[in-house]
Amino acid sequence: MTIRTDQLPHDSSWMARAIAEIRDVIAQLRAHSPDMSAADALLAPAATDITQWPQTGSTSYAAISRSYNVAWKQRLRIVAATTTSGGSTGTVRVSINGSPWGTAVTAGTTLDITAALPAAIAIGDQYQIGIEAVRTSGTGAVHAQVQHIRAID
């Protein structure tokens, strides 16, 4: 980038305008393609056989899978497939640091939550995500498999 002498700033607001223009260009670029920064995590392929998914037959909420993450954005999206076996019914929810987060879903429906992380979690903090399930009837199990997880603005 070159600037002629007649294009040099004449007042202190020049830099603020230049930064605003750059931010606008970046926002337009991000609108056309996903932000694939180095901080984006990818999930490994998971089993398609539901009998191999994390599961529980517990009649009270039990953690069936966990991961630890570092907060690098204020919001999070988690998508998980859920189902039951053995004629059971149940519910699946997400917990953050052991406390319920988002809305629980009936097993057999897709869990899809996008929400802000708890206010106590600052950028750079490590936190725990848990997938919890409970069997509400039947003698089988409630299963859940995380399919997507992403930190978002």
N, C-alpha and C positions, 0 to 999 in steps of 0.2 A: 504494500500500500504506500503510495507516495502522496505527499501534500505539497502544493505550491505555497509560496510565501503569502499569497493573498488569501489562502484558505486556513492560515493559522488562527488559533482562537483569539478573539478580541475581548472576551469576558469570561468569568469563571463558570458560567452556566454551559459553556461549550462541551466540557467533558461529561456533564450530566446528560445532555442531549445525545452525545455519542454513545454512552453506555445504554441509554434507553433504546436507541435504535438497534444496538447489538442484541439486547434482550428480546426485542420484538422479532428479529430474524431467527434467533434460537427458538423462540416459542413457535414460530411458523414451521420450522424444521421438525420440531418434536411432534407437532400436530400431524405431520405426514408420515412419521415412522416412530416406532416405540423407542423409548429410552433404554438402550442396551448397554448401560454403563457397566464398569467392572464390578460394581456392587450387586448387580442382578444375580440371583441364585437360580439354578436350574434343579429340578427334581429328577432323581434317577427314575428310569422306567419301573413301574410297579406291577405286581402280579395282577392278572386279569381274572384269575380263579378266586372267587370271593371267599372260599374256605381258607385261603392264605392271607386274607386281609386281617389287620388288627381287629379283634373282636372281644366281646364279653358276654357272659350270661348273668352278670351281676344284676340284682334287683335294686341297687343304688348306684349312682354315678361312679364310674371307674375310668381312670385314664387308660386308654388302649394304645396311644402313641404319643410321643413327646419329641420336641426338638428345642434346641437353644439357639437364639438368634441375637444379632446386634441391631439395635434400632438405628436406621440411617435415614428413615423418613417417618413422618407423623402418622401415616395411615397404613393399613394392611388389608389385603384381600386374600381370603382362603376359600378354596372350593374343594369339596370332598364328595365322593360318591358314597351313599349309605344304603344298606339293605339289611334284611334279617334272614334267619334260617330257622327251620324247625317249627314253623307256624307262629313264631314270636312276633311281638310288636315292641317298639322301643323308641327312644329318643337319642339324638346325637347333638353335642354342643362343643364349643371351643372354649378353652380357658387360657388366660394369660396370667402367668405367675400364680396359678392355682385358683383364680377367681373367674367365674363365668364371663364370657365376652361375646357380644352379639346375641342373636336369637337362636335358640335350640330348634331343631327340625325333627319331624317324625321320620324314623328310619324308613328307607325306601324312596325318599326324596333327596334332591341334591342340596347339600349344605353349601351356601354361597354367601359369605359375609364380607362386606367392605365397611370398615369403620376405623375411627381413630384409635390409636393405642391408648391405654390408660394414661392419664395426665402425669402420673408418678414416673413414667418411663421417659427419660430424656434421650436425645440423639446421642449415640455412643454407648448407651447402657445395654447390658445383656439382659435378655428376658426369656422366659420359657413359654412355648406354645404347647398346649395339650389338647388332644382330641379325646373327649369323654363320651361314654355311652351308658345307657341303662336299659335293661329289658323290663318292660312293663307288663307283659303277659307272655304265656307260652313257655316252652322248655328248651328252645334253641338259643341262638345268640344274635346280638346286634353287631353288625360289621360296618367299618368305615375306612375308606382309602383316600388320603389326600391326593388331589390331582393337580392343584395349582396353588401356589403361594407367592405373593408378590408385595413388596413394600411400594407404596404409591404416595404421591403428593396430595 
